[in-house]
């Protein structure tokens, strides 16, 4: 029998198998045919999505839930450009991802061939690194480097553009096990002198706070941070993406800070005399007005990406390294702090300004999410979309386990939540709740077909207020309630829509029916199911710090007087 | 990682202890005669890969930095280092813009996988040099004076015709600015400058 020659496509799939890839999300097309052909003989599972953006978010959810890189395979031109949003989402939130794009044959590059796009050019600003493979012999090296770059240091997406003649032609290059990247350095342990300096600063503090971000989730620093917090007796606050690094039900954890964070978290940060950022980047959603942010406090910044130092804040000590290693190195150098008065202040704020919402006047999203949390949501993975429901979920659904909270933070990508839940549920097999708004869900709801086909146990909870709620809230508070582009009239009947895909659904309009619906969805694990909560249309998320205002400008409830237009970035 | 990586100074240390040089004072551009922002000169060692120039340029463009000059040339290679011919290139970039953004630019440049290192040489003792070709309108009347200027600046006449001549002059940027300034009244037809290249003094890394 004749030995089948190895094509470039075969080689790519072999490389993916060597990297331990279990599943690829993607969409087929002309320029990617040789790779799809090679997939036929592979044990790697291929999930055919309904839109390429969905593939990138599924791979993103897969990666966020496991820490392993998500893999996407699409064709050239429009197939590749549909991935741009997913790449941005992954880059902004440091998610490891490999995106393989088909490309026209090399002799036709730059000649406006059918479905040709300059994909490496289009994606330069939204990738950690990218390759255009023009020689089949480079395939093993490029694949090895891509996985190494995507997963190491500060993770991020890597794109590989693969011309069809390269993937169709023979490739006899041997596999590669080592990478040679002289321009790529990853800090591991931080400088010991700087760690000593940081420890001295911490030891002097009377009102410390640990500010925990996504870097702590990625490096798995949660345990070390909890040991540090308990040793110091210091409070913790976490960012939207830092949820889950440290259990939010721990008494030292004050929950999320920032624009829609808890009042006590923000008061803790405003009142502290020392703030240590662990894998967090002082986002504008966190700091508010920068010149007023922690003016009197000393600042320590732990980050694996040195470009984050001095970008927003000039810290007193910058510790370049892996969050877990740095915190572990700090642990033996610090002792118990006298924070009794400080914690008493914070507990006072907790009692004085708890998260609250009106109990009357119809079904509240906050109530639904609060019930989800109480009825076992805490043991599930929760993904969210972007908007009011995202903030309410962040406030009311406590996250106690690492990699159990998946949300698009930096990019704020609507349409992220549902496909990300599919990826996360497929990767972990854990029950996964996908909290979405009626707006964002409609951006990627075509993936209902994918979820139904793959029988993924995703529980979709639509918080339906028939508005782009966050837009409406801003227009109400800052623009004299002149609503513009906020009304989602023409929404479909979501339960009927789900039924069209063979997905069972329930609609909830009264608070009394919420528990039953959530319990029903919890018990249904044969595939996706949907719960639509028709909530009060014009509810607002509070507390709120208007963009560009200092943390002390936080408003706890709807102000009586008209507010100035916010000055912050967005 | 192979041996090469160890030879190159650790950028994380450099990034962590970064201190911004205030740069030079605003200056008057000799050709356009307008006050311009202080110039910074950054030297990069990059891997000679397709797209590396684009990635570098985008770091500047995103932050509103304007590139004044850019020189790219092959870097030295040494088989003993494990480097191959054509593996690395050297970029010398002169740019102007908000000094506060410069620290970010250097760090973002170093973050690029294909950039081995990026060093800001502004305000450092360096050897710098530039080359200018100046095409002059040079009729009988002005010829002697133009040649006198050329001689004083050790410029070479590389093309000589009845109506024109081309002068070639090398030296520091300020010297060339002065040279061009003196020639301007005689009528410059074309001016091509190579852009600045530089090298750190002593055993300092460029």
Interface residues (C-beta under 8 A of the other chain):
Chain A: X120 X121 X124 X125 X128 X129 X130 X132 X134 X149 X178 X179 X180 X181 X182 X183 X184 X185 X187 X191 X194 X305 X306 X307 X309 X310 X311 X318 X319 X320
Chain B: X1 X2 X4 X5 X8 X10 X11 X12 X13 X15 X16 X18 X46 X47 X50 X51 X54 X55 X58 X62 X82 X103 X104 X107 X108 X110 X111 X112 X113 X114 X115 X116 X117
